């Protein structure tokens, strides 16, 4: 466990070194652990706080059987499932695209890169979310731009990971990171996550 947290910290300050070391850890176990930490951590802190404070989603829910008054209560439970589903879908899509273009691909390592990249940024996201919730300014005007900026960081991390692990060009690595965030994660989050 100590190695996991050391690598997590290293990825914040020296991502290339961290992703070199990611090659030596169990795959896809670290990707799964990273995904669970990110989404369970968010559910039991930020989302639980929003529920306990009786906050309403700042964007109306797309899931029609959940109204605004109980959306955060339900999200505490479905956010980790959403995270696992998006992680699996994005990993499978990247693996499929690489195979379609006749490039080498190891889905286990792809799962590690995506899961770990989504976790590395979370201390910043959690700090911003908790601060804005505590200051009662959590909402579309502040939260969405911060999360968009963090998404750029996530794409960059994924690009470093894909470049190191799959030995791809920088261009291809960045495109794959964009596919994960802009093609899979953000559209699905826009539907399900508030």
N, CA, C and O of each residue as an XYZ file, in Angstrom:
776
protein
N       0.828     -1.194      0.000
C       0.000      0.000      0.000
C       0.871      1.256      0.000
O       0.531      2.263     -0.622
N       1.989      1.179      0.702
C       2.886      2.335      0.757
C       3.418      2.665     -0.642
O       3.524      3.835     -1.011
N       3.745      1.642     -1.402
C       4.253      1.872     -2.753
C       3.194      2.568     -3.609
O       3.517      3.447     -4.409
N       1.948      2.179     -3.442
C       0.856      2.788     -4.182
C       0.803      4.289     -3.912
O       0.745      5.087     -4.847
N       0.821      4.674     -2.640
C       0.736      6.093     -2.293
C       1.991      6.857     -2.698
O       1.906      8.024     -3.080
N       3.157      6.210     -2.620
C       4.390      6.855     -3.085
C       4.325      7.130     -4.582
O       4.731      8.196     -5.044
N       3.813      6.164     -5.334
C       3.704      6.337     -6.782
C       2.655      7.397     -7.114
O       2.833      8.165     -8.059
N       1.589      7.445     -6.365
C       0.546      8.463     -6.543
C       1.141      9.859     -6.358
O       0.893     10.755     -7.166
N       1.926     10.043     -5.293
C       2.567     11.335     -5.056
C       3.587     11.646     -6.152
O       3.648     12.775     -6.639
N       4.382     10.658     -6.540
C       5.383     10.865     -7.588
C       4.727     11.309     -8.892
O       5.276     12.149     -9.605
N       3.565     10.755     -9.208
C       2.863     11.107    -10.457
C       2.422     12.561    -10.467
O       2.251     13.145    -11.537
N       2.237     13.155     -9.298
C       1.856     14.566     -9.236
C       3.029     15.489     -9.559
O       2.834     16.588    -10.078
N       4.243     15.044     -9.252
C       5.393     15.928     -9.442
C       6.316     15.494    -10.591
O       6.947     16.332    -11.235
N       6.388     14.183    -10.839
C       7.224     13.671    -11.937
C       6.480     12.530    -12.642
O       6.795     11.357    -12.439
N       5.496     12.883    -13.465
C       4.638     11.843    -14.056
C       5.394     10.819    -14.904
O       5.066      9.633    -14.874
N       6.381     11.253    -15.643
C       7.094     10.295    -16.503
C       7.757      9.202    -15.674
O       7.689      8.024    -16.026
N       8.394      9.588    -14.581
C       9.012      8.596    -13.695
C       7.956      7.678    -13.086
O       8.161      6.470    -12.970
N       6.838      8.259    -12.703
C       5.770      7.463    -12.099
C       5.230      6.433    -13.092
O       5.013      5.275    -12.736
N       5.014      6.860    -14.334
C       4.455      5.921    -15.308
C       5.473      4.877    -15.750
O       5.094      3.786    -16.176
N       6.770      5.201    -15.653
C       7.793      4.167    -15.858
C       7.663      3.093    -14.778
O       7.746      1.899    -15.064
N       7.459      3.530    -13.539
C       7.303      2.579    -12.435
C       5.971      1.840    -12.506
O       5.855      0.719    -12.012
N       4.969      2.462    -13.115
C       3.661      1.806    -13.238
C       3.774      0.512    -14.047
O       2.955     -0.395    -13.903
N       4.801      0.441    -14.901
C       5.032     -0.776    -15.677
C       5.345     -1.983    -14.796
O       5.166     -3.125    -15.219
N       5.812     -1.735    -13.573
C       6.271     -2.824    -12.714
C       5.240     -3.256    -11.680
O       5.523     -4.114    -10.844
N       4.042     -2.666    -11.730
C       3.036     -2.997    -10.719
C       1.963     -3.898    -11.333
O       1.825     -3.968    -12.554
N       1.206     -4.586    -10.477
C       0.168     -5.485    -11.006
C      -0.884     -4.733    -11.832
O      -1.404     -3.694    -11.427
N      -1.166     -5.292    -12.983
C      -2.180     -4.714    -13.868
C      -3.235     -5.778    -14.135
O      -2.880     -6.933    -14.372
N      -4.494     -5.440    -14.107
C      -5.109     -4.126    -13.955
C      -5.481     -3.771    -12.510
O      -6.271     -2.855    -12.283
N      -4.912     -4.494    -11.530
C      -5.308     -4.293    -10.134
C      -5.115     -2.847     -9.671
O      -5.960     -2.307     -8.957
N      -4.007     -2.219    -10.075
C      -3.768     -0.850     -9.631
C      -4.742      0.105    -10.308
O      -5.149      1.100     -9.708
N      -5.116     -0.180    -11.530
C      -6.123      0.645    -12.200
C      -7.471      0.537    -11.513
O      -8.170      1.535    -11.337
N      -7.835     -0.679    -11.126
C      -9.094     -0.889    -10.408
C      -9.055     -0.207     -9.045
O     -10.004      0.479     -8.667
N      -7.968     -0.391     -8.309
C      -7.838      0.254     -6.994
C      -7.921      1.770     -7.127
O      -8.583      2.430     -6.325
N      -7.260      2.319     -8.125
C      -7.274      3.767     -8.347
C      -8.681      4.262     -8.640
O      -9.116      5.287     -8.116
N      -9.380      3.527     -9.476
C     -10.745      3.905     -9.845
C     -11.658      3.856     -8.618
O     -12.462      4.763     -8.404
N     -11.535      2.811     -7.825
C     -12.363      2.695     -6.621
C     -12.057      3.798     -5.613
O     -12.973      4.369     -5.022
N     -10.776      4.102     -5.414
C     -10.413      5.175     -4.476
C     -11.000      6.498     -4.949
O     -11.562      7.251     -4.154
N     -10.868      6.785     -6.260
C     -11.390      8.057     -6.769
C     -12.896      8.181     -6.544
O     -13.366      9.174     -5.987
N     -13.641      7.182     -6.974
C     -15.094      7.326     -6.984
C     -15.736      7.044     -5.626
O     -16.727      7.687     -5.279
N     -15.205      6.109     -4.857
C     -15.729      5.907     -3.504
C     -15.347      7.097     -2.633
O     -16.156      7.582     -1.843
N     -14.104      7.567     -2.784
C     -13.669      8.744     -2.030
C     -14.536      9.953     -2.289
O     -14.890     10.678     -1.359
N     -14.881     10.179     -3.544
C     -15.748     11.304     -3.892
C     -17.159     11.098     -3.350
O     -17.778     12.032     -2.841
N     -17.663      9.870     -3.462
C     -19.026      9.583     -3.003
C     -19.183      9.804     -1.503
O     -20.178     10.376     -1.059
N     -18.198      9.350     -0.717
C     -18.351      9.426      0.740
C     -17.856     10.747      1.324
O     -17.928     10.951      2.536
N     -17.361     11.630      0.491
C     -16.960     12.956      0.991
C     -17.822     14.025      0.325
O     -18.766     14.529      0.933
N     -17.504     14.369     -0.906
C     -18.201     15.475     -1.580
C     -19.697     15.215     -1.744
O     -20.518     16.057     -1.380
N     -20.047     14.074     -2.282
C     -21.460     13.799     -2.560
C     -22.242     13.626     -1.260
O     -23.367     14.111     -1.147
N     -21.658     12.942     -0.282
C     -22.316     12.799      1.015
C     -22.523     14.165      1.660
O     -23.583     14.428      2.227
N     -21.522     15.032      1.578
C     -21.667     16.380      2.156
C     -22.795     17.144      1.467
O     -23.593     17.804      2.133
N     -22.868     17.061      0.153
C     -23.941     17.744     -0.574
C     -25.308     17.205     -0.147
O     -26.263     17.966      0.008
N     -25.388     15.897      0.040
C     -26.650     15.289      0.496
C     -27.010     15.764      1.908
O     -28.145     16.172      2.156
N     -26.054     15.710      2.821
C     -26.329     16.091      4.204
C     -26.676     17.570      4.340
O     -27.388     17.961      5.265
N     -26.177     18.387      3.425
C     -26.490     19.815      3.437
C     -27.770     20.134      2.659
O     -28.129     21.299      2.488
N     -28.459     19.074      2.187
C     -29.702     19.218      1.425
C     -29.532     20.083      0.179
O     -30.429     20.847     -0.179
N     -28.385     19.961     -0.477
C     -28.140     20.705     -1.712
C     -28.851     20.025     -2.875
O     -29.113     18.822     -2.854
N     -29.151     20.820     -3.880
C     -29.764     20.309     -5.108
C     -28.714     20.348     -6.209
O     -27.848     21.223     -6.193
N     -28.767     19.428     -7.159
C     -27.817     19.477     -8.278
C     -27.890     20.826     -8.990
O     -28.975     21.372     -9.192
N     -26.722     21.360     -9.370
C     -26.705     22.665    -10.022
C     -27.123     22.585    -11.483
O     -27.359     23.605    -12.130
N     -27.212     21.363    -11.995
C     -27.757     21.119    -13.329
C     -28.868     20.088    -13.135
O     -28.644     19.084    -12.459
N     -30.044     20.296    -13.695
C     -31.131     19.332    -13.500
C     -30.732     17.917    -13.928
O     -30.075     17.748    -14.956
N     -31.119     16.901    -13.154
C     -30.756     15.519    -13.476
C     -31.378     15.041    -14.792
O     -32.502     15.403    -15.142
N     -30.613     14.222    -15.501
C     -31.119     13.580    -16.715
C     -31.809     12.261    -16.408
O     -32.581     11.754    -17.221
N     -31.535     11.711    -15.248
C     -32.169     10.461    -14.843
C     -33.523     10.823    -14.259
O     -33.608     11.341    -13.146
N     -34.571     10.553    -15.005
C     -35.892     11.087    -14.680
C     -36.526     10.471    -13.437
O     -37.357     11.117    -12.798
N     -36.163      9.251    -13.078
C     -36.793      8.652    -11.905
C     -36.174      9.145    -10.594
O     -36.665      8.810     -9.516
N     -35.105      9.935    -10.678
C     -34.526     10.564     -9.498
C     -34.787     12.054     -9.573
O     -34.377     12.716    -10.526
N     -35.464     12.579     -8.575
C     -35.666     14.026     -8.600
C     -34.516     14.717     -7.874
O     -33.672     14.067     -7.258
N     -34.500     16.016     -7.957
C     -33.394     16.790     -7.395
C     -33.258     16.615     -5.886
O     -32.150     16.696     -5.355
N     -34.347     16.379     -5.204
C     -34.287     16.311     -3.744
C     -33.553     15.074     -3.228
O     -32.994     15.112     -2.132
N     -33.542     13.986     -3.987
C     -32.840     12.787     -3.519
C     -31.717     12.342     -4.458
O     -31.230     11.216     -4.355
N     -31.308     13.221     -5.368
C     -30.289     12.846     -6.344
C     -28.948     12.546     -5.681
O     -28.324     11.529     -5.984
N     -28.498     13.420     -4.780
C     -27.199     13.201     -4.146
C     -27.206     11.966     -3.251
O     -26.189     11.284     -3.130
N     -28.327     11.677     -2.634
C     -28.435     10.461     -1.828
C     -28.214      9.229     -2.710
O     -27.477      8.318     -2.332
N     -28.839      9.202     -3.862
C     -28.664      8.082     -4.786
C     -27.256      8.063     -5.372
O     -26.683      6.993     -5.579
N     -26.695      9.246     -5.642
C     -25.369      9.303     -6.265
C     -24.281      8.733     -5.360
O     -23.271      8.226     -5.849
N     -24.476      8.811     -4.060
C     -23.513      8.202     -3.133
C     -23.304      6.739     -3.492
O     -22.188      6.228     -3.400
N     -24.369      6.067     -3.900
C     -24.295      4.639     -4.194
C     -23.951      4.342     -5.655
O     -23.233      3.382     -5.936
N     -24.460      5.161     -6.594
C     -24.200      4.806     -7.980
C     -22.922      5.411     -8.544
O     -22.465      4.974     -9.600
N     -22.327      6.399     -7.883
C     -21.092      6.998     -8.403
C     -19.951      5.978     -8.527
O     -19.283      5.966     -9.560
N     -19.695      5.120     -7.526
C     -18.638      4.115     -7.716
C     -18.937      3.152     -8.873
O     -18.022      2.751     -9.592
N     -20.194      2.784     -9.054
C     -20.557      1.911    -10.174
C     -20.337      2.627    -11.500
O     -19.846      2.035    -12.461
N     -20.702      3.901    -11.544
C     -20.448      4.720    -12.726
C     -18.952      4.745    -13.029
O     -18.547      4.564    -14.177
N     -18.135      4.968    -12.009
C     -16.685      5.031    -12.202
C     -16.126      3.746    -12.777
O     -15.321      3.784    -13.708
N     -16.538      2.614    -12.240
C     -16.059      1.316    -12.754
C     -16.518      1.119    -14.199
O     -15.736      0.676    -15.041
N     -17.771      1.441    -14.489
C     -18.300      1.265    -15.845
C     -17.543      2.129    -16.858
O     -17.191      1.657    -17.939
N     -17.296      3.383    -16.508
C     -16.581      4.281    -17.426
C     -15.138      3.820    -17.610
O     -14.606      3.859    -18.719
N     -14.517      3.390    -16.535
C     -13.141      2.877    -16.602
C     -13.060      1.665    -17.532
O     -12.159      1.583    -18.366
N     -13.990      0.732    -17.392
C     -14.002     -0.454    -18.254
C     -14.291     -0.081    -19.708
O     -13.627     -0.568    -20.623
N     -15.277      0.778    -19.915
C     -15.642      1.181    -21.273
C     -14.501      1.915    -21.969
O     -14.175      1.606    -23.115
N     -13.896      2.875    -21.293
C     -12.800      3.642    -21.889
C     -11.601      2.745    -22.179
O     -10.971      2.866    -23.229
N     -11.290      1.855    -21.257
C     -10.158      0.937    -21.464
C     -10.393      0.023    -22.658
O      -9.504     -0.183    -23.483
N     -11.595     -0.517    -22.738
C     -11.928     -1.403    -23.862
C     -11.884     -0.648    -25.191
O     -11.409     -1.177    -26.195
N     -12.381      0.585    -25.191
C     -12.372      1.383    -26.416
C     -10.947      1.680    -26.877
O     -10.652      1.548    -28.065
N     -10.067      2.074    -25.977
C      -8.677      2.361    -26.338
C      -8.000      1.095    -26.851
O      -7.291      1.133    -27.856
N      -8.214     -0.014    -26.173
C      -7.640     -1.291    -26.626
C      -8.146     -1.637    -28.026
O      -7.362     -2.033    -28.889
N      -9.434     -1.493    -28.250
C     -10.027     -1.790    -29.552
C      -9.448     -0.887    -30.642
O      -9.107     -1.363    -31.725
N      -9.338      0.399    -30.365
C      -8.793      1.331    -31.364
C      -7.353      0.986    -31.721
O      -6.976      1.003    -32.892
N      -6.556      0.675    -30.714
C      -5.166      0.308    -31.001
C      -5.095     -0.961    -31.836
O      -4.291     -1.057    -32.764
N      -5.922     -1.918    -31.511
C      -5.934     -3.181    -32.288
C      -6.442     -2.950    -33.710
O      -5.928     -3.551    -34.653
N      -7.448     -2.084    -33.874
C      -7.960     -1.782    -35.219
C      -6.889     -1.153    -36.102
O      -6.853     -1.390    -37.309
N      -6.012     -0.348    -35.493
C      -4.931      0.280    -36.238
C      -3.658     -0.561    -36.211
O      -2.568     -0.079    -36.519
N      -3.823     -1.826    -35.838
C      -2.750     -2.814    -35.836
C      -1.537     -2.385    -34.999
O      -0.385     -2.592    -35.379
N      -1.839     -1.790    -33.865
C      -0.791     -1.404    -32.918
C      -0.818     -2.384    -31.758
O      -1.854     -2.971    -31.447
N       0.323     -2.550    -31.131
C       0.378     -3.403    -29.955
C      -0.485     -2.805    -28.854
O      -0.552     -1.588    -28.682
N      -1.136     -3.679    -28.124
C      -2.001     -3.194    -27.054
C      -2.126     -4.255    -25.975
O      -2.338     -5.434    -26.261
N      -1.991     -3.820    -24.736
C      -2.185     -4.677    -23.576
C      -3.269     -4.019    -22.720
O      -3.018     -3.015    -22.053
N      -4.455     -4.583    -22.743
C      -5.582     -3.942    -22.057
C      -5.346     -3.800    -20.556
O      -5.828     -2.846    -19.945
N      -4.609     -4.740    -19.952
C      -4.331     -4.618    -18.519
C      -3.563     -3.341    -18.214
O      -3.887     -2.645    -17.251
N      -2.564     -3.023    -19.005
C      -1.779     -1.817    -18.786
C      -2.582     -0.573    -19.133
O      -2.442      0.462    -18.481
N      -3.416     -0.672    -20.149
C      -4.294      0.456    -20.475
C      -5.208      0.750    -19.289
O      -5.430      1.911    -18.947
N      -5.732     -0.289    -18.669
C      -6.599     -0.113    -17.503
C      -5.845      0.537    -16.349
O      -6.404      1.364    -15.628
N      -4.579      0.167    -16.171
C      -3.769      0.806    -15.135
C      -3.548      2.278    -15.436
O      -3.676      3.118    -14.546
N      -3.218      2.600    -16.681
C      -2.956      3.998    -17.052
C      -4.203      4.852    -16.847
O      -4.126      5.923    -16.245
N      -5.335      4.397    -17.332
C      -6.562      5.193    -17.225
C      -6.980      5.344    -15.764
O      -7.249      6.458    -15.315
N      -7.037      4.256    -15.025
C      -7.447      4.327    -13.624
C      -6.507      5.194    -12.797
O      -6.953      6.030    -12.011
N      -5.214      4.993    -12.975
C      -4.235      5.756    -12.200
C      -4.276      7.235    -12.573
O      -4.175      8.096    -11.699
N      -4.423      7.537    -13.859
C      -4.484      8.939    -14.301
C      -5.704      9.646    -13.731
O      -5.624     10.819    -13.368
N      -6.818      8.957    -13.649
C      -8.023      9.557    -13.076
C      -7.883      9.798    -11.578
O      -8.575     10.654    -11.027
N      -7.000      9.058    -10.911
C      -6.814      9.230     -9.472
C      -5.786     10.312     -9.138
O      -5.959     11.042     -8.162
N      -4.732     10.424     -9.924
C      -3.619     11.322     -9.583
C      -4.097     12.734     -9.269
O      -3.590     13.368     -8.344
N      -5.055     13.224    -10.020
C      -5.517     14.616     -9.881
C      -6.466     14.833     -8.705
O      -6.776     15.975     -8.366
N      -6.921     13.771     -8.091
C      -8.010     13.893     -7.120
C      -7.694     14.707     -5.869
O      -8.610     15.354     -5.361
N      -6.491     14.729     -5.336
C      -6.276     15.615     -4.179
C      -6.646     17.072     -4.481
O      -7.209     17.759     -3.629
N      -6.331     17.535     -5.681
C      -6.691     18.903     -6.068
C      -8.203     19.028     -6.211
O      -8.796     19.985     -5.713
N      -8.825     18.073     -6.884
C     -10.279     18.117     -7.090
C     -11.009     18.061     -5.754
O     -11.933     18.838     -5.514
N     -10.594     17.138     -4.882
C     -11.247     17.039     -3.580
C     -11.097     18.330     -2.789
O     -12.064     18.809     -2.195
N      -9.899     18.895     -2.775
C      -9.673     20.136     -2.041
C     -10.568     21.264     -2.554
O     -11.164     22.002     -1.769
N     -10.655     21.388     -3.887
C     -11.517     22.422     -4.477
C     -12.982     22.147     -4.140
O     -13.706     23.048     -3.717
N     -13.412     20.909     -4.328
C     -14.811     20.575     -4.047
C     -15.158     20.814     -2.578
O     -16.174     21.439     -2.273
N     -14.332     20.326     -1.686
C     -14.634     20.477     -0.253
C     -14.646     21.953      0.144
O     -15.488     22.386      0.931
N     -13.713     22.713     -0.402
C     -13.657     24.145     -0.078
C     -14.896     24.871     -0.595
O     -15.490     25.677      0.121
N     -15.287     24.585     -1.848
C     -16.450     25.268     -2.415
C     -17.742     24.831     -1.745
O     -18.670     25.629     -1.607
N     -17.812     23.568     -1.327
C     -18.988     23.108     -0.579
C     -19.047     23.823      0.773
O     -20.106     24.293      1.188
N     -17.902     23.899      1.454
C     -17.867     24.558      2.771
C     -18.193     26.046      2.675
O     -18.795     26.615      3.586
N     -17.790     26.677      1.560
C     -18.052     28.106      1.379
C     -19.409     28.368      0.735
O     -19.793     29.517      0.514
N     -20.132     27.284      0.437
C     -21.451     27.365     -0.191
C     -21.414     28.066     -1.557
O     -22.309     28.842     -1.894
N     -20.360     27.776     -2.333
C     -20.271     28.300     -3.698
C     -20.115     27.163     -4.716
O     -19.807     27.408     -5.883
N     -20.325     25.934     -4.273
C     -20.245     24.788     -5.174
C     -21.363     24.911     -6.196
O     -22.537     24.962     -5.832
N     -21.007     24.958     -7.466
C     -22.015     25.092     -8.513
C     -21.384     25.245     -9.881
O     -20.163     25.191    -10.030
N     -22.222     25.434    -10.864
C     -21.783     25.443    -12.260
C     -20.767     26.534    -12.564
O     -19.831     26.303    -13.329
N     -20.933     27.715    -11.982
C     -20.048     28.833    -12.329
C     -18.617     28.616    -11.881
O     -17.691     29.122    -12.515
N     -18.418     27.881    -10.813
C     -17.068     27.678    -10.295
C     -16.580     26.253    -10.523
O     -15.436     26.046    -10.926
N     -17.425     25.287    -10.271
C     -17.020     23.886    -10.303
C     -16.697     23.405    -11.713
O     -15.681     22.739    -11.914
N     -17.532     23.726    -12.686
C     -17.321     23.233    -14.046
C     -15.999     23.722    -14.640
O     -15.278     22.906    -15.215
N     -15.636     25.010    -14.535
C     -14.333     25.434    -15.088
C     -13.139     24.767    -14.405
O     -12.156     24.430    -15.065
N     -13.222     24.576    -13.090
C     -12.120     23.910    -12.375
C     -11.990     22.464    -12.848
O     -10.884     21.989    -13.105
N     -13.107     21.774    -12.962
C     -13.067     20.380    -13.413
C     -12.593     20.285    -14.867
O     -11.936     19.312    -15.236
N     -12.913     21.270    -15.683
C     -12.430     21.286    -17.073
C     -10.911     21.433    -17.106
O     -10.235     20.759    -17.883
N     -10.386     22.303    -16.271
C      -8.924     22.479    -16.210
C      -8.243     21.195    -15.731
O      -7.188     20.821    -16.242
N      -8.842     20.532    -14.763
C      -8.285     19.278    -14.265
C      -8.332     18.206    -15.357
O      -7.448     17.352    -15.420
N      -9.343     18.242    -16.206
C      -9.444     17.278    -17.305
C      -8.253     17.391    -18.251
O      -7.791     16.387    -18.793
N      -7.760     18.601    -18.450
C      -6.569     18.783    -19.297
C      -5.377     18.083    -18.652
O      -4.587     17.430    -19.334
N      -5.256     18.222    -17.343
C      -4.190     17.543    -16.602
C      -4.329     16.022    -16.751
O      -3.336     15.325    -16.958
N      -5.554     15.514    -16.645
C      -5.785     14.069    -16.787
C      -5.397     13.578    -18.176
O      -4.784     12.519    -18.311
N      -5.748     14.338    -19.208
C      -5.374     13.963    -20.581
C      -3.858     13.917    -20.713
O      -3.309     12.999    -21.322
N      -3.182     14.915    -20.139
C      -1.714     14.939    -20.197
C      -1.116     13.726    -19.484
O      -0.165     13.119    -19.977
N      -1.673     13.375    -18.325
C      -1.182     12.202    -17.598
C      -1.394     10.925    -18.405
O      -0.500     10.084    -18.493
N      -2.576     10.785    -18.989
C      -2.836      9.604    -19.808
C      -1.887      9.545    -20.994
O      -1.403      8.472    -21.354
N      -1.623     10.689    -21.598
C      -0.700     10.718    -22.734
C       0.684     10.235    -22.315
O       1.320      9.467    -23.038
N       1.153     10.681    -21.149
C       2.450     10.208    -20.647
C       2.405      8.705    -20.426
O       3.338      7.989    -20.790
N       1.324      8.232    -19.832
C       1.186      6.798    -19.580
C       1.115      5.976    -20.851
O       1.800      4.959    -20.969
N       0.300      6.398    -21.803
C       0.207      5.653    -23.066
C       1.535      5.682    -23.811
O       1.943      4.680    -24.399
N       2.201      6.812    -23.788
C       3.498      6.942    -24.469
C       4.509      5.975    -23.863
O       5.223      5.280    -24.586
N       4.567      5.934    -22.542
C       5.539      5.063    -21.875
C       5.174      3.591    -21.951
O       6.033      2.738    -22.173
N       3.905      3.302    -21.766
C       3.508      1.905    -21.650
C       3.306      1.253    -23.015
O       3.751      0.125    -23.229
N       2.661      1.925    -23.916
C       2.382      1.323    -25.216
C       3.381      1.748    -26.288
O       3.302      1.281    -27.425
N       4.324      2.633    -25.937
C       5.348      3.106    -26.892
C       4.729      3.743    -28.123
O       5.114      3.443    -29.253
N       3.790      4.604    -27.898
C       3.091      5.297    -28.972
C       3.730      6.663    -29.200
O       4.526      7.125    -28.383
N       3.380      7.303    -30.310
C       3.836      8.677    -30.540
C       3.101      9.601    -29.577
O       2.062      9.245    -29.021
N       3.666     10.808    -29.389
C       3.005     11.780    -28.519
C       1.635     12.151    -29.067
O       0.673     12.264    -28.307
N       1.540     12.339    -30.366
C       0.268     12.714    -30.969
C      -0.793     11.647    -30.683
O      -1.896     11.959    -30.235
N      -0.446     10.395    -30.946
C      -1.390      9.296    -30.712
C      -1.754      9.195    -29.241
O      -2.913      8.957    -28.902
N      -0.778      9.373    -28.371
C      -1.025      9.285    -26.934
C      -1.990     10.370    -26.460
O      -2.886     10.099    -25.660
N      -1.807     11.596    -26.951
C      -2.703     12.692    -26.579
C      -4.102     12.440    -27.120
O      -5.086     12.667    -26.417
N      -4.204     11.974    -28.360
C      -5.512     11.676    -28.951
C      -6.234     10.609    -28.128
O      -7.435     10.724    -27.883
N      -5.518      9.584    -27.704
C      -6.145      8.540    -26.888
C      -6.617      9.101    -25.544
O      -7.699      8.754    -25.072
N      -5.808      9.965    -24.930
C      -6.240     10.610    -23.694
C      -7.491     11.448    -23.895
O      -8.385     11.452    -23.049
N      -7.553     12.162    -25.021
C      -8.743     12.959    -25.339
C      -9.963     12.073    -25.566
O     -11.075     12.424    -25.172
N      -9.751     10.933    -26.198
C     -10.872     10.002    -26.424
C     -11.434      9.541    -25.079
O     -12.650      9.482    -24.899
N     -10.546      9.215    -24.135
C     -11.008      8.770    -22.815
C     -11.825      9.864    -22.139
O     -12.931      9.610    -21.663
N     -11.280     11.090    -22.093
C     -11.946     12.167    -21.349
C     -13.110     12.783    -22.119
O     -14.217     12.891    -21.591
N     -12.861     13.189    -23.372
C     -13.867     13.929    -24.137
C     -14.842     12.995    -24.846
O     -15.999     13.349    -25.069
N     -14.375     11.811    -25.195
C     -15.227     10.879    -25.924
C     -16.038      9.952    -25.045
O     -17.109      9.495    -25.446
N     -15.540      9.665    -23.843
C     -16.229      8.707    -22.972
C     -16.631      9.357    -21.649
O     -17.817      9.457    -21.335
N     -15.642      9.796    -20.882
C     -15.911     10.211    -19.507
C     -16.822     11.440    -19.410
O     -17.848     11.395    -18.733
N     -16.458     12.520    -20.073
C     -17.237     13.764    -19.935
C     -18.676     13.610    -20.427
O     -19.592     14.040    -19.726
N     -18.923     13.008    -21.616
C     -20.328     12.847    -22.039
C     -21.165     12.017    -21.067
O     -22.318     12.351    -20.791
N     -20.577     10.930    -20.547
C     -21.337     10.101    -19.610
C     -21.505     10.802    -18.267
O     -22.559     10.695    -17.640
N     -20.477     11.516    -17.822
C     -20.605     12.268    -16.575
C     -21.654     13.357    -16.708
O     -22.382     13.638    -15.756
N     -21.738     13.974    -17.880
C     -22.743     15.032    -18.096
C     -24.158     14.475    -17.963
O     -25.082     15.202    -17.598
N     -24.324     13.201    -18.256
C     -25.646     12.584    -18.128
C     -25.936     12.156    -16.692
O     -27.037     12.373    -16.187
N     -24.943     11.546    -16.031
C     -25.208     10.874    -14.757
C     -24.713     11.594    -13.508
O     -25.313     11.437    -12.444
N     -23.640     12.381    -13.599
C     -22.988     12.906    -12.401
C     -23.334     14.375    -12.223
O     -23.286     15.143    -13.184
N     -23.675     14.766    -11.032
C     -24.028     16.158    -10.720
C     -23.178     16.649     -9.575
O     -23.314     17.798     -9.153
